Amino acid sequence: MSELPLRAQLASVLGRSAASLSRATGRGDGSVIGGRVALKVEPDLLAKLAQGRRLALVSATNGKTTTTKLITQALRELGDVATNEFGANMPTGHITALSSTSAVNGVLEVDEKYLPQVLRATRPAFVVLMNLSRDQMDRASEINLLAKKWRTALAETDTHVIANADDPLVAWAGLGAPNATWVSAGQRWKEDSWCCPECGGHLKRDVDPYWECPECGLARPQTTWGVDNDTDSLVCPDGQRVRLQLNLPGDANRSNAAIAAATAAGYGIHPVRAVERLREITSVAGRYTSVVTMGVEVRLLLAKNPAGWLESFAVLDPPRVPVILSVNAQIPDGKDTSWLWDVDYTVLRGRRVFVMGERRTDLALRLETDGVAFEVADRVDQVLQRLKAEQPDITKVDVIANYTAFQQIRTAYGRVQ
């Protein structure tokens, strides 16, 4: 990393001090306030901190926190890594992350809306793109407009894109970049990508994962990396297959791992060694973590939008395991809960289901419409007490919650990692 100008050094020091004070007083991890203070002193600090570093920016609607951690874990093979590990994925958080270490290599999770701004400021070596679907519509723009902004920003840089070719919106955005590595990472949720982002025509998707537009000719790029879910394997450009055997569940995390391995390869890390490091990750900011309380294992799953709920349903335990669903509608979640109607809840029929959270009435109505029986609760421990009284031998419960509901539950169990 190049030497910072005096003003930037002062801004960085003040930002770190503010972050430390925030942590010491229990107000938070300091990622946001530290960046805000630093920006007041040096508005161009992010660009200055990025100079001389080899950064990867990671953006998507779902999975960016997990993929950021996976890439970071792989890059530790090369030494220290600058990263926003607490998930503060806007410029203030990026400044805090880069101020905290002089590491040359860095991996930054970036909010989808801020990607063009951060891309122009940091001039990263890599931009990692995975998926785009509707999320927080009262805050974010329509995803087609978002993809267009991505494409325009990527065309203005010489960064190397590593992107999921199976998502038409992501592929179209990535095709704006001068250099790209394409990964067949899958796309279970397709309800936001039936139309061509180039001309608006209806995409032909007869054989998954291939897609093309019969009207303008836009088509899925040729991939060099992929994931074989049937054999739990990473498929490498030379045809080699590496067994993943991850400690994170589900097809979505295999996809995240394939993206991470392709990115690590850009830094010169062999896929076999990268995968060995990826296996060391067992949870991400509480996601997939299990805690034992009252003799019951409670597994925490985060789902913030229809695509995320679909992936969470795919990793649920057998139907005999009860599930708790919790939904809030605070600012970080998005105030609009109409997206609940885009989720197919019929998969929960025949399962013991509990609903809680600030918007449990909205969720209850949606379940009733899909013919899913449910019970209303206020807290997880209340559910466990009810279950233990009826089934003393119960051993496990799954919890699916959106962002603030997830954080509330996680905090109740001591901010499990």
C-alpha positions as CSV (number, residue, x, y, z in Angstrom):
1,M,0.0,0.0,0.0
2,S,1.3,3.5,-0.9
3,E,2.1,6.0,1.8
4,L,-0.9,8.1,2.7
5,P,-0.8,11.9,2.6
6,L,-0.8,13.6,6.0
7,R,-4.5,14.6,5.8
8,A,-5.5,11.1,4.9
9,Q,-3.3,9.7,7.7
10,L,-5.1,12.0,10.2
11,A,-8.5,11.0,8.9
12,S,-7.6,7.3,9.2
13,V,-6.4,7.7,12.8
14,L,-9.5,9.7,13.8
15,G,-11.7,7.1,12.2
16,R,-10.0,4.2,14.0
17,S,-10.3,6.1,17.3
18,A,-14.0,6.7,16.8
19,A,-14.5,3.0,15.9
20,S,-12.6,1.9,19.0
21,L,-14.7,4.3,21.2
22,S,-17.9,2.9,19.8
23,R,-16.8,-0.7,20.6
24,A,-15.6,0.3,24.1
25,T,-18.9,1.9,24.9
26,G,-21.0,-1.0,23.5
27,R,-22.6,1.2,20.8
28,G,-21.6,-1.2,18.0
29,D,-18.6,-2.6,16.2
30,G,-17.6,0.9,15.0
31,S,-17.5,0.2,11.3
32,V,-19.9,2.9,10.3
33,I,-19.1,5.7,12.7
34,G,-15.4,5.3,12.1
35,G,-15.9,5.8,8.4
36,R,-18.1,8.7,8.9
37,V,-15.6,10.6,11.0
38,A,-12.8,9.8,8.6
39,L,-14.8,11.1,5.6
40,K,-15.5,14.4,7.4
41,V,-11.7,15.0,7.5
42,E,-10.8,13.6,4.0
43,P,-13.7,13.1,1.6
44,D,-11.5,11.3,-0.9
45,L,-10.1,8.9,1.7
46,L,-11.5,5.7,0.2
47,A,-9.7,6.2,-3.1
48,K,-6.4,7.1,-1.2
49,L,-6.7,4.0,1.0
50,A,-7.3,1.7,-2.0
51,Q,-4.1,2.9,-3.8
52,G,-1.5,0.2,-4.1
53,R,-3.8,-2.6,-3.0
54,R,-5.2,-5.6,-4.9
55,L,-8.9,-5.5,-4.0
56,A,-11.8,-7.7,-4.9
57,L,-15.3,-6.1,-4.6
58,V,-18.1,-8.6,-3.9
59,S,-21.7,-7.7,-4.7
60,A,-25.0,-9.5,-5.1
61,T,-28.5,-9.5,-3.7
62,N,-27.9,-12.8,-1.7
63,G,-24.8,-14.4,-0.5
64,K,-22.3,-11.5,-0.6
65,T,-21.4,-11.7,3.1
66,T,-20.8,-15.4,2.9
67,T,-18.8,-15.2,-0.4
68,T,-16.8,-12.3,1.0
69,K,-15.8,-14.4,4.0
70,L,-15.0,-17.4,1.7
71,I,-12.7,-15.4,-0.5
72,T,-11.1,-13.8,2.5
73,Q,-10.4,-17.2,4.0
74,A,-8.8,-18.4,0.7
75,L,-6.6,-15.3,0.4
76,R,-5.3,-15.7,4.0
77,E,-3.0,-18.3,2.2
78,L,-1.1,-15.2,1.1
79,G,-1.1,-13.3,4.4
80,D,-3.3,-10.7,6.0
81,V,-6.4,-9.5,4.2
82,A,-8.3,-6.3,4.5
83,T,-12.0,-6.9,4.7
84,N,-15.2,-5.5,6.2
85,E,-15.9,-8.6,8.3
86,F,-18.8,-7.0,10.2
87,G,-20.8,-6.6,7.0
88,A,-20.7,-2.8,6.9
89,N,-20.9,-2.8,3.1
90,M,-21.2,0.9,2.2
91,P,-18.2,3.4,1.8
92,T,-18.0,4.2,5.5
93,G,-17.5,0.5,6.3
94,H,-15.0,0.1,3.5
95,I,-12.9,3.0,4.9
96,T,-12.9,1.4,8.3
97,A,-11.8,-1.9,6.9
98,L,-9.0,-0.4,4.8
99,S,-7.9,1.9,7.7
100,S,-7.5,-1.0,10.1
101,T,-4.7,-2.8,8.2
102,S,-1.9,-2.2,5.7
103,A,-2.6,-5.6,4.0
104,V,-2.1,-5.4,0.2
105,N,-4.8,-7.9,-0.6
106,G,-8.4,-7.0,0.3
107,V,-12.0,-8.3,-0.1
108,L,-14.8,-5.8,0.4
109,E,-18.5,-6.7,0.5
110,V,-20.4,-3.9,-1.4
111,D,-24.0,-3.0,-1.3
112,E,-25.5,-3.4,-4.8
113,K,-26.6,0.2,-4.9
114,Y,-23.1,1.5,-4.0
115,L,-21.1,-0.8,-6.3
116,P,-20.6,1.8,-9.2
117,Q,-19.4,4.5,-6.7
118,V,-17.0,2.1,-4.9
119,L,-15.8,0.7,-8.1
120,R,-14.8,4.1,-9.4
121,A,-13.1,5.1,-6.2
122,T,-11.1,1.9,-5.5
123,R,-10.2,0.7,-9.1
124,P,-10.2,-2.9,-7.8
125,A,-8.4,-5.8,-9.4
126,F,-11.6,-7.9,-9.4
127,V,-15.3,-7.4,-9.2
128,V,-17.3,-10.4,-8.1
129,L,-21.0,-10.6,-9.1
130,M,-23.3,-13.4,-8.2
131,N,-27.1,-12.7,-8.5
132,L,-29.7,-9.9,-8.7
133,S,-33.2,-10.2,-7.5
134,R,-35.8,-7.8,-5.9
135,D,-34.9,-6.7,-2.4
136,Q,-35.9,-3.7,-0.3
137,M,-37.9,-2.1,-3.0
138,D,-38.6,1.0,-0.9
139,R,-34.9,1.7,-0.8
140,A,-33.3,0.1,-3.8
141,S,-34.0,0.7,-7.5
142,E,-35.5,-1.8,-9.9
143,I,-32.9,-4.5,-10.5
144,N,-32.8,-3.9,-14.3
145,L,-31.8,-0.3,-13.7
146,L,-29.3,-1.5,-11.1
147,A,-27.8,-3.9,-13.7
148,K,-27.5,-1.1,-16.2
149,K,-25.6,1.0,-13.7
150,W,-23.3,-1.9,-13.0
151,R,-22.7,-2.4,-16.7
152,T,-21.9,1.2,-17.4
153,A,-19.5,1.5,-14.4
154,L,-17.7,-1.7,-15.4
155,A,-17.2,-0.5,-19.0
156,E,-15.3,2.5,-17.7
157,T,-12.7,0.5,-15.8
158,D,-10.1,-2.2,-16.6
159,T,-11.1,-4.4,-13.7
160,H,-11.5,-8.1,-14.2
161,V,-15.1,-9.4,-13.5
162,I,-15.7,-12.8,-12.0
163,A,-19.4,-13.4,-12.5
164,N,-22.3,-16.0,-12.4
165,A,-23.1,-16.6,-16.1
166,D,-26.4,-18.4,-15.1
167,D,-28.0,-15.2,-13.9
168,P,-29.0,-13.2,-17.1
169,L,-29.0,-9.8,-15.3
170,V,-25.6,-10.4,-13.8
171,A,-24.2,-11.8,-17.1
172,W,-25.4,-8.8,-19.0
173,A,-23.9,-6.4,-16.5
174,G,-20.6,-8.3,-16.5
175,L,-20.4,-8.3,-20.3
176,G,-19.8,-4.6,-20.0
177,A,-16.4,-5.3,-18.6
178,P,-13.3,-5.7,-20.8
179,N,-12.2,-8.9,-19.0
180,A,-14.4,-11.6,-17.4
181,T,-14.2,-15.0,-15.9
182,W,-17.5,-16.8,-16.1
183,V,-18.7,-19.3,-13.5
184,S,-21.7,-21.6,-13.8
185,A,-23.0,-21.0,-10.3
186,G,-26.6,-21.8,-10.8
187,Q,-29.8,-19.8,-10.3
188,R,-32.6,-21.4,-8.4
189,W,-34.8,-18.2,-8.2
190,K,-35.7,-17.2,-11.8
191,E,-38.8,-15.1,-11.3
192,D,-36.8,-11.8,-11.7
193,S,-35.0,-12.8,-14.9
194,W,-37.4,-14.1,-17.6
195,C,-36.9,-11.0,-19.8
196,C,-33.9,-10.1,-21.8
197,P,-32.0,-7.1,-20.1
198,E,-30.8,-6.0,-23.5
199,C,-34.0,-5.8,-25.5
200,G,-36.9,-6.8,-23.2
201,G,-37.7,-10.0,-25.2
202,H,-38.7,-13.2,-23.5
203,L,-35.6,-15.4,-22.6
204,K,-35.5,-18.9,-23.8
205,R,-34.6,-21.2,-20.9
206,D,-35.4,-24.7,-22.1
207,V,-32.4,-26.4,-20.7
208,D,-31.1,-25.1,-17.3
209,P,-28.7,-23.3,-16.9
210,Y,-28.5,-22.2,-20.5
211,W,-30.5,-19.1,-21.6
212,E,-30.6,-16.9,-24.7
213,C,-32.8,-14.2,-26.2
214,P,-34.2,-15.3,-29.6
215,E,-34.8,-11.6,-30.5
216,C,-31.4,-9.9,-30.0
217,G,-29.1,-12.9,-29.6
218,L,-27.9,-12.1,-26.1
219,A,-26.9,-15.5,-24.6
220,R,-25.3,-17.1,-21.6
221,P,-21.5,-16.6,-21.8
222,Q,-19.2,-19.7,-22.1
223,T,-18.2,-20.7,-18.6
224,T,-14.8,-22.0,-17.4
225,W,-15.7,-22.7,-13.7
226,G,-18.7,-24.5,-12.4
227,V,-20.2,-26.5,-9.6
228,D,-21.6,-30.0,-9.8
229,N,-24.2,-30.3,-7.0
230,D,-24.8,-34.0,-7.7
231,T,-21.2,-34.9,-6.9
232,D,-20.5,-32.0,-4.6
233,S,-17.6,-30.9,-6.8
234,L,-16.0,-27.8,-8.0
235,V,-15.3,-28.0,-11.8
236,C,-12.1,-26.2,-12.8
237,P,-11.1,-24.7,-16.1
238,D,-8.7,-27.6,-16.9
239,G,-11.5,-30.1,-16.3
240,Q,-10.2,-31.1,-12.8
241,R,-12.9,-31.8,-10.2
242,V,-12.3,-31.0,-6.6
243,R,-14.6,-32.4,-3.9
244,L,-16.0,-29.4,-1.9
245,Q,-17.2,-31.1,1.3
246,L,-18.1,-27.7,2.8
247,N,-19.2,-27.2,6.3
248,L,-21.8,-24.7,5.1
249,P,-25.1,-26.3,3.8
250,G,-26.9,-26.2,0.5
251,D,-26.5,-25.7,-3.2
252,A,-26.2,-21.9,-2.7
253,N,-23.1,-22.3,-0.7
254,R,-21.5,-24.6,-3.2
255,S,-22.2,-21.8,-5.7
256,N,-20.6,-19.3,-3.4
257,A,-17.6,-21.5,-3.0
258,A,-17.2,-21.9,-6.8
259,I,-17.2,-18.1,-7.1
260,A,-14.7,-17.8,-4.3
261,A,-12.3,-20.4,-5.8
262,A,-12.4,-18.7,-9.2
263,T,-11.6,-15.4,-7.4
264,A,-8.8,-17.0,-5.4
265,A,-7.3,-18.4,-8.6
266,G,-7.0,-14.8,-9.9
267,Y,-4.7,-14.2,-6.9
268,G,-2.7,-17.3,-7.8
269,I,-4.1,-19.7,-5.3
270,H,-4.6,-23.3,-6.6
271,P,-8.2,-24.6,-6.4
272,V,-7.3,-27.6,-4.3
273,R,-5.7,-25.3,-1.7
274,A,-8.5,-22.8,-1.9
275,V,-11.1,-25.4,-1.2
276,E,-9.2,-26.7,1.7
277,R,-9.4,-23.3,3.3
278,L,-13.1,-22.9,2.4
279,R,-13.9,-26.0,4.4
280,E,-12.7,-24.2,7.5
281,I,-15.7,-21.9,7.5
282,T,-18.6,-23.2,9.6
283,S,-20.8,-20.1,9.9
284,V,-20.9,-16.5,8.7
285,A,-22.0,-13.8,11.1
286,G,-24.4,-16.2,12.8
287,R,-25.8,-17.7,9.6
288,Y,-26.1,-21.5,9.8
289,T,-25.0,-21.4,13.4
290,S,-26.6,-23.8,15.9
291,V,-27.0,-23.1,19.6
292,V,-28.3,-25.5,22.2
293,T,-30.8,-24.1,24.6
294,M,-33.2,-26.1,26.9
295,G,-31.6,-29.2,25.4
296,V,-32.7,-28.3,21.9
297,E,-30.4,-27.4,19.0
298,V,-31.6,-24.2,17.4
299,R,-30.2,-23.5,13.9
300,L,-30.3,-20.0,12.6
301,L,-31.0,-19.3,8.9
302,L,-31.1,-15.8,7.3
303,A,-33.6,-15.0,4.5
304,K,-34.2,-11.4,3.4
305,N,-36.1,-11.8,0.1
306,P,-38.0,-14.4,-2.0
307,A,-34.7,-15.8,-3.5
308,G,-33.2,-16.1,0.0
309,W,-36.3,-17.9,1.4
310,L,-36.2,-20.4,-1.4
311,E,-32.6,-21.3,-0.6
312,S,-33.4,-21.6,3.1
313,F,-36.2,-23.9,2.4
314,A,-33.8,-26.1,0.5
315,V,-31.6,-26.7,3.5
316,L,-34.3,-27.3,6.1
317,D,-34.1,-30.5,8.1
318,P,-36.7,-33.3,7.6
319,P,-40.4,-32.4,8.1
320,R,-40.4,-33.8,11.7
321,V,-38.2,-30.8,12.7
322,P,-40.3,-27.8,13.6
323,V,-39.5,-24.4,12.0
324,I,-39.9,-20.9,13.3
325,L,-40.4,-18.1,10.8
326,S,-39.8,-14.5,11.9
327,V,-40.3,-11.3,9.9
328,N,-39.7,-7.6,10.8
329,A,-40.1,-4.6,8.5
330,Q,-37.6,-2.1,9.9
331,I,-35.4,0.2,7.7
332,P,-32.7,-2.5,7.1
333,D,-35.4,-5.0,6.1
334,G,-37.4,-2.7,3.9
335,K,-40.7,-1.4,5.1
336,D,-42.7,-3.1,2.3
337,T,-43.5,-6.8,3.1
338,S,-45.5,-7.4,-0.2
339,W,-42.6,-9.6,-1.3
340,L,-43.9,-12.3,1.1
341,W,-46.5,-13.1,-1.6
342,D,-43.7,-14.0,-4.1
343,V,-42.6,-16.9,-1.8
344,D,-44.1,-20.3,-2.3
345,Y,-44.7,-21.6,1.3
346,T,-46.4,-24.8,0.3
347,V,-43.2,-26.7,0.9
348,L,-43.9,-26.2,4.7
349,R,-47.2,-28.1,4.6
350,G,-47.2,-31.0,7.1
351,R,-44.5,-29.4,9.2
352,R,-44.9,-27.8,12.6
353,V,-44.6,-24.0,11.9
354,F,-44.5,-21.1,14.2
355,V,-44.6,-17.4,13.2
356,M,-43.2,-14.5,15.1
357,G,-41.7,-11.0,14.6
358,E,-43.2,-7.5,14.2
359,R,-45.0,-8.5,10.9
360,R,-46.1,-11.9,12.0
361,T,-49.7,-11.1,11.0
362,D,-48.6,-10.4,7.4
363,L,-46.7,-13.7,7.4
364,A,-49.6,-15.6,9.0
365,L,-52.0,-14.4,6.3
366,R,-49.6,-15.5,3.6
367,L,-49.2,-19.0,5.2
368,E,-53.0,-19.3,5.5
369,T,-53.4,-18.6,1.8
370,D,-50.9,-21.3,1.0
371,G,-52.7,-23.8,3.3
372,V,-49.9,-24.0,5.8
373,A,-50.9,-24.6,9.4
374,F,-49.2,-22.3,11.9
375,E,-49.0,-21.2,15.5
376,V,-48.2,-17.6,16.6
377,A,-45.4,-16.9,19.2
378,D,-43.5,-14.0,20.6
379,R,-40.1,-15.5,21.3
380,V,-38.0,-18.5,20.5
381,D,-37.8,-19.7,24.1
382,Q,-41.6,-19.5,24.3
383,V,-41.8,-21.9,21.3
384,L,-39.2,-24.2,22.9
385,Q,-41.2,-24.4,26.2
386,R,-44.3,-25.3,24.3
387,L,-42.5,-28.0,22.3
388,K,-40.7,-29.5,25.3
389,A,-44.0,-29.7,27.2
390,E,-45.6,-31.6,24.3
391,Q,-42.5,-33.5,23.0
392,P,-39.9,-34.0,25.8
393,D,-37.6,-35.8,23.4
394,I,-37.5,-33.0,20.8
395,T,-33.8,-32.2,19.8
396,K,-33.9,-29.7,17.0
397,V,-35.6,-26.6,15.6
398,D,-34.9,-24.5,12.5
399,V,-35.3,-20.7,12.5
400,I,-35.7,-18.7,9.4
401,A,-35.7,-14.9,9.9
402,N,-35.2,-11.7,7.9
403,Y,-32.4,-9.3,8.7
404,T,-33.4,-7.4,11.9
405,A,-35.4,-10.4,13.2
406,F,-32.4,-12.6,12.7
407,Q,-30.2,-10.1,14.5
408,Q,-32.6,-9.9,17.4
409,I,-32.6,-13.7,17.8
410,R,-28.9,-13.9,17.4
411,T,-28.4,-11.2,20.1
412,A,-30.7,-13.1,22.4
413,Y,-28.2,-16.0,22.2
414,G,-25.1,-13.9,22.8
415,R,-24.3,-12.8,19.2
416,V,-23.4,-16.3,18.1
417,Q,-20.7,-16.4,15.4
